[in-house]
Structures are given as C-alpha cells and as structure tokens.
C-alpha cells in the first residue's frame, strides 16, 4: 500500500492562505507611516504642508475641560490660530467647548470617535467610528477638511473613508512628546524647535484623556516659548488652513517628505482681522535642513 501524501494538502492550504495574509498586510500597512516616510508617501499620509512658508500648529485629543481653555488662552494672548484634531466622544461631553474652539477662529480636524489604535479595528468598526466622529463634529458646526488617525496609525478602511469625505490625511513632522509622564516644558519646547523649517507640522496635545494625567500642563507652559522663538526666527505660525491658504487648494497644500520649501515667511492675519505674529524684516531665513 502506498503511503498517504500528507504534504499535498498542507501545501494547498498554505497557498490558499498567502492571498489572505497579503490582504491583511496591505490593510494594516499604512499603520507604519509615522516611522516609515516611504510608506507615508505611498499612502498620501503627509507630514508637511506643501509650499507653506509658515509652521502648522496642531493639537490632538481634545476638547478637555481644563487643558483646552488653557491652550486657547495662550493662543489668544499670542494672537495665533491652530488646528485641533478633536475626539468625537469628547466633543459629545463638551460640545460648548468644541464650539468655543471654532468661534475663536481655529481649524477643526477629525481624529476619531473613540481613541483606539486602528490596527485593532476591522473595516466595519473603522467606518462606524469615523461616521460617529463626523456626526459629533457636525453637531457643533465643524466642517473638517483634515484627518489624523489616533497615534498616527491608519488602515485602508480609514483612508477610504477620508477620501470619500474629502478629508486630507495629515500626520506631523515635529512631535513634542508632551503626552509622556516624564515630559517637561523644556523637553517639549526643545523637541519642537530642533531643526524646524518651513512647512513643518507640530504635534501637541491639549488633553490628557489618553495620556499621562495632567500632561497638558507642561504643554501649556512650553507653548509661549515655542511661539516666541518661532516668531524670533521669522516664522508665521498658525493653523494648517491658514499657512496654506495663499497657495491654492487644500489638496495642493500638502507635500511629501522628500520635498522642501525655502520660501520667505510672510505676514498672516487672524479671522478677526487682527495682525498675526510677524516676520521681522531683518530676520535671517532659517535653514531648511532636516
């Protein structure tokens, strides 16, 4: 009697699993974008603002009943706008605070409804979460054009939803790591200001819902130094919408990591018509070396 050929069924099963593994890998591949610039570029997950002469200031994870008002107070004093990527469940808890951010002239972006890593979410769960987030933001009058996934980790379902809603995926180039327990105002400012150049995108947090308790306090103390030093270097600082507004459509206002900008910053203005932090005429153009 000939022995049974047990290898053939195993080989057949292995071959059948290859396409499934490839599909799963493709679904999660965008999640590597924060640490792999080529992957970020391949999936149009941008970290810089194209042709912008200023610096985009962004905050994640709000609104927060204490952190957000403190950040807004600093921005008001410094006459600067920012982009706030809001969490839907926090907007539902503090709708008036979310509306205050909008009324102050700041830009709103979509973050999520529940702050969970998308590597743990199925396509259906991802779509449902972003639909709820959009509904929560719409209820307070926000009309977002930007999207940033939690932790900067996206999947294909999230990017598909973003495309359908005409949201531009935007990550960051300079992370203050202000969410860490060991973060200090000095460490945050030092990380942000190191080798910063035109078109860079700053990531900070105005909330501690998903990070070290009270971490937003160090952010608030670091913010004046960051804004003052950027002003001294001659940069316009503002929301992504503001620093890219003079350069055409939003889709044209995003650049890939292998591009650079050496334009001279110009004076901007707030939505209320007040002058923004200006570039001094005698300021030296900062280096664009990364």
C-alpha positions as CSV (number, residue, x, y, z in Angstrom):
1,X,0.0,0.0,0.0
2,X,1.4,3.4,-0.9
3,X,1.7,5.9,1.9
4,X,-0.7,8.8,2.0
5,X,0.6,12.0,0.6
6,X,0.1,14.3,3.5
7,X,2.3,17.1,2.2
8,X,0.0,18.0,-0.7
9,X,-3.0,19.1,1.5
10,X,-0.7,21.2,3.7
11,X,0.9,22.8,0.6
12,X,-2.5,23.6,-0.8
13,X,-3.7,25.1,2.5
14,X,-0.5,27.3,2.7
15,X,-1.0,28.6,-0.9
16,X,-4.6,29.4,0.0
17,X,-3.5,31.4,3.0
18,X,-1.0,33.5,1.1
19,X,-3.6,35.9,-0.5
20,X,-5.3,36.3,2.8
21,X,-2.1,37.2,4.5
22,X,-1.2,39.6,1.8
23,X,-4.6,41.3,2.0
24,X,-4.2,41.6,5.8
25,X,-0.8,43.1,5.4
26,X,-2.0,45.6,2.9
27,X,-4.9,46.6,5.2
28,X,-2.5,47.4,8.1
29,X,0.5,48.6,6.1
30,X,-0.5,52.4,6.4
31,X,0.0,52.0,10.2
32,X,3.7,52.1,9.7
33,X,3.6,55.6,8.2
34,X,4.6,57.5,11.4
35,X,8.0,55.7,11.4
36,X,8.4,54.9,7.7
37,X,8.3,58.0,5.4
38,X,8.2,55.9,2.2
39,X,5.0,54.2,3.4
40,X,3.6,57.5,4.4
41,X,4.2,58.9,0.9
42,X,2.8,55.8,-0.8
43,X,-0.5,56.2,1.0
44,X,-0.6,60.0,0.8
45,X,-0.2,60.4,4.6
46,X,1.5,63.7,4.7
47,X,3.7,65.1,7.4
48,X,4.4,68.6,5.9
49,X,2.4,71.4,4.4
50,X,3.4,71.9,0.7
51,X,4.9,75.3,-0.3
52,X,3.9,76.8,3.1
53,X,6.3,79.3,4.4
54,X,5.0,79.0,8.0
55,X,4.6,76.3,10.6
56,X,1.4,74.5,11.3
57,X,0.5,74.2,14.9
58,X,-1.8,71.2,15.7
59,X,-3.3,69.7,18.9
60,X,-4.8,66.3,19.4
61,X,-7.3,64.5,21.7
62,X,-9.5,67.4,22.9
63,X,-11.6,69.0,23.9
64,X,-10.6,68.9,27.5
65,X,-12.4,70.9,30.2
66,X,-9.1,72.2,31.7
67,X,-6.4,71.7,29.1
68,X,-8.3,73.2,26.1
69,X,-9.2,76.5,27.7
70,X,-5.6,76.9,29.0
71,X,-4.2,76.3,25.5
72,X,-6.8,78.7,24.0
73,X,-5.8,81.4,26.4
74,X,-2.2,81.2,25.3
75,X,-3.1,81.2,21.7
76,X,-5.4,84.2,22.2
77,X,-2.6,86.1,24.0
78,X,-0.1,85.3,21.3
79,X,-2.6,86.0,18.5
80,X,-2.1,82.6,16.9
81,X,-4.6,80.1,15.5
82,X,-4.1,76.3,15.4
83,X,-5.7,73.1,14.1
84,X,-7.4,70.9,16.7
85,X,-8.0,67.3,15.9
86,X,-11.0,66.5,18.1
87,X,-12.2,63.2,19.5
88,X,-15.9,62.6,18.9
89,X,-16.7,61.2,22.4
90,X,-15.1,64.3,24.0
91,X,-17.0,66.6,21.7
92,X,-20.2,65.0,22.9
93,X,-19.2,65.5,26.5
94,X,-18.1,69.1,26.0
95,X,-20.0,70.5,22.9
96,X,-19.9,74.1,24.2
97,X,-16.1,73.9,24.4
98,X,-15.8,72.5,20.9
99,X,-17.9,75.3,19.7
100,X,-15.7,77.8,21.5
101,X,-12.7,76.5,19.6
102,X,-14.5,77.1,16.3
103,X,-15.7,80.5,17.4
104,X,-12.2,81.6,18.2
105,X,-11.2,81.0,14.6
106,X,-9.3,77.8,15.0
107,X,-9.4,74.9,12.5
108,X,-11.1,71.6,13.3
109,X,-9.8,68.2,12.1
110,X,-11.2,64.7,12.5
111,X,-9.3,62.5,14.9
112,X,-11.7,59.6,15.8
113,X,-14.8,59.0,17.9
114,X,-13.1,56.6,20.4
115,X,-9.3,56.9,20.7
116,X,-8.2,53.4,19.8
117,X,-5.5,52.1,17.6
118,X,-6.8,51.3,14.2
119,X,-4.6,48.2,13.9
120,X,-7.2,46.7,16.3
121,X,-10.2,47.7,14.3
122,X,-12.0,45.9,11.5
123,X,-13.1,47.8,8.4
124,X,-16.7,47.9,9.6
125,X,-15.6,49.2,13.1
126,X,-13.3,51.8,11.5
127,X,-16.1,53.1,9.2
128,X,-18.6,53.2,12.1
129,X,-16.1,55.1,14.4
130,X,-15.4,57.8,11.8
131,X,-19.0,58.2,10.9
132,X,-19.8,58.8,14.6
133,X,-16.9,61.3,14.8
134,X,-18.1,63.2,11.7
135,X,-21.6,63.4,13.2
136,X,-20.3,64.7,16.5
137,X,-18.2,67.4,14.9
138,X,-21.0,68.4,12.5
139,X,-23.4,68.8,15.5
140,X,-21.2,71.7,16.8
141,X,-20.8,73.3,13.4
142,X,-17.4,71.9,12.3
143,X,-16.8,71.2,8.7
144,X,-13.4,69.4,8.8
145,X,-11.1,69.0,5.8
146,X,-8.2,67.3,7.7
147,X,-8.0,63.8,9.2
148,X,-5.4,62.4,11.6
149,X,-5.9,58.8,13.0
150,X,-5.1,58.0,16.7
151,X,-1.4,57.6,17.2
152,X,-0.9,58.5,13.5
153,X,-1.8,54.8,12.7
154,X,-4.2,54.4,9.8
155,X,-5.6,51.4,8.0
156,X,-7.0,51.1,4.5
157,X,-10.6,51.5,5.7
158,X,-9.8,54.8,7.4
159,X,-8.1,56.2,4.3
160,X,-11.1,55.1,2.2
161,X,-13.5,57.0,4.5
162,X,-11.2,60.0,4.4
163,X,-11.2,60.0,0.6
164,X,-15.0,59.8,0.4
165,X,-15.4,62.7,2.8
166,X,-12.6,64.8,1.1
167,X,-10.5,64.8,4.3
168,X,-6.8,65.2,3.8
169,X,-4.8,62.8,5.9
170,X,-2.1,64.8,7.9
171,X,0.4,63.5,10.3
172,X,3.3,65.6,11.7
173,X,7.0,66.3,11.4
174,X,7.7,67.6,14.9
175,X,6.3,65.7,17.9
176,X,6.7,67.3,21.3
177,X,6.0,64.0,23.1
178,X,4.1,66.0,25.6
179,X,1.9,63.1,26.3
180,X,4.6,61.3,28.3
181,X,4.7,61.4,32.1
182,X,8.4,62.5,32.0
183,X,7.8,65.4,29.6
184,X,8.7,68.9,30.9
185,X,8.1,72.3,29.3
186,X,11.8,72.4,28.4
187,X,11.8,68.9,26.8
188,X,8.7,69.7,24.8
189,X,10.0,73.0,23.5
190,X,13.4,71.6,22.7
191,X,11.9,68.8,20.6
192,X,9.6,71.1,18.7
193,X,12.2,73.8,18.0
194,X,15.0,71.4,16.9
195,X,15.7,71.7,13.1
196,X,12.3,73.1,12.4
197,X,11.8,74.6,8.9
198,X,9.1,76.0,6.6
199,X,6.1,73.7,6.1
200,X,6.7,71.6,9.3
201,X,3.7,70.4,11.3
202,X,3.9,70.5,15.1
203,X,2.1,67.9,17.2
204,X,1.0,68.8,20.7
205,X,-1.9,67.7,23.0
206,X,-4.4,69.9,24.8
207,X,-5.8,66.9,26.7
208,X,-4.8,64.1,28.9
209,X,-7.7,61.8,28.2
210,X,-5.4,59.2,26.7
211,X,-2.0,60.2,28.1
212,X,-0.3,60.8,31.4
213,X,-2.6,62.6,33.9
214,X,-2.0,66.3,33.8
215,X,0.4,66.2,30.9
216,X,-1.3,69.1,29.2
217,X,0.0,71.4,31.9
218,X,3.6,71.0,30.6
219,X,2.3,71.7,27.1
220,X,0.7,75.0,28.2
221,X,3.9,76.1,29.9
222,X,6.0,75.2,26.9
223,X,3.8,76.9,24.3
224,X,4.8,80.5,25.0
225,X,8.5,79.7,24.5
226,X,7.8,77.8,21.3
227,X,5.7,80.6,19.8
228,X,8.1,83.3,20.9
229,X,11.2,81.5,19.4
230,X,9.5,80.7,16.2
231,X,8.5,84.3,15.9
232,X,12.1,85.4,16.5
233,X,13.2,83.1,13.8
234,X,10.8,84.7,11.4
235,X,8.2,82.0,11.0
236,X,4.5,82.6,10.7
237,X,2.7,80.1,13.0
238,X,-0.9,79.1,12.5
239,X,-3.5,76.5,11.7
240,X,-2.8,74.3,8.6
241,X,-5.6,76.1,6.8
242,X,-4.1,79.5,7.5
243,X,-0.5,78.8,6.5
244,X,-1.5,77.1,3.3
245,X,-4.4,79.4,2.3
246,X,-2.4,81.6,0.0
247,X,-1.0,78.6,-2.0
248,X,-4.1,77.3,-3.8
249,X,-6.4,74.4,-2.9
250,X,-6.1,72.3,0.2
251,X,-5.1,69.3,-1.9
252,X,-2.2,71.3,-3.4
253,X,-1.2,72.4,0.1
254,X,0.3,69.1,1.3
255,X,3.7,67.9,0.4
256,X,5.6,64.6,0.6
257,X,8.6,64.2,2.9
258,X,11.2,64.3,0.1
259,X,10.2,67.9,-0.9
260,X,11.4,71.0,0.8
261,X,10.5,74.7,0.9
262,X,12.8,77.7,1.1
263,X,10.2,80.5,0.7
264,X,10.3,83.6,2.8
265,X,7.5,83.7,5.5
266,X,5.0,86.5,5.1
267,X,2.6,88.2,7.5
268,X,-0.7,86.5,8.2
269,X,-3.8,87.6,9.9
270,X,-6.4,86.1,12.2
271,X,-10.0,85.6,11.1
272,X,-11.0,88.6,13.3
273,X,-8.7,90.8,11.2
274,X,-6.1,91.3,13.9
275,X,-2.4,91.1,12.9
276,X,-0.6,87.9,13.5
277,X,3.0,87.4,14.7
278,X,5.2,88.9,12.1
279,X,8.4,88.1,10.5
280,X,11.0,90.8,11.2
281,X,12.4,92.4,8.1
282,X,15.9,91.9,9.4
283,X,15.4,88.3,10.3
284,X,17.6,85.7,8.6
285,X,15.8,83.0,6.7
286,X,16.1,79.8,8.7
287,X,17.8,76.7,7.3
288,X,15.6,74.1,5.8
289,X,17.9,71.3,6.7
290,X,16.2,68.4,8.5
